[in-house]
Amino acid sequence: MRFTEQDYLAYVAAFNARDYKTLETFFADDFALENAGFKVQGKAAFREFYAFFHDYIRETVLFRGFYPGQDGFVAHVVIRFEGLKDLTPAVLAEKGYPGMTPVNRGGSADVEFLILYLLDADGLIRHIKGAVWVPER
């Protein structure tokens, strides 16, 4: 089964709507998300991470491109991070995400990513890993 650009746009729409139930339909049960020096493994950990993160940050994915490959695809996106509450280095470290960049309440940053999505034999996402540009200041 292939994952198409239209599938990815539906995934992005679910992410931007915070529709985690729909998002999870795109994932293998034991999928992994790696980014900024941390790893989230499985759907339960995914829900836990985003319950924490989206309490502090409004995250909006802006689609730029979709590049299919043999075992998955790469997406080119800009992610807009908007601070809802102060997400400090201390809070990030306490939660186990010290590699993430803090965002203060009222602050925002647009960050460009290339994200690698690897698929299982059923066409479900089994691994997500992002490469990021440092935001311009």
Steps between C-alpha positions, in 0.01 A plus 500: 500500500630844408474819698408778257530876514121514553539263796768727642283809459225318694759415768608866521137614523441257790820617672409868465149426634650311799297198388725240663251216447517549122877553512548164669331324207810588294738333750613145563436409866868513595605793280782727616539877480857632533582867514714747694684229691196310629296201389129431546412131448143382444157659488463541878831686525398712199178604676690574822763711324252709304266545799799661674644690203175639362405624845794741464529548124264544205670312218390554139647307207534694173543262206778569246564169321462122490774270368409130475761228521527122509446446875318821588516868420649833600283802572624857481310710752526816703368458851375809679543479878296753701542523877180458702688467832868545583680183392828540685821294481424376853153373400643332189779333699256384769281334235801338328518725194813711566590524128186693412508877460304695763221732383362768729134591532412738218815409306511321169748338266468356151736204463573322172517119505564209271323207664571138409203266532571127472206270430423141593369237255143622559588860408483623859761736641749300708770767551516880485827692518543871439790708373470865590650832404586733785248787489629835379495765768 
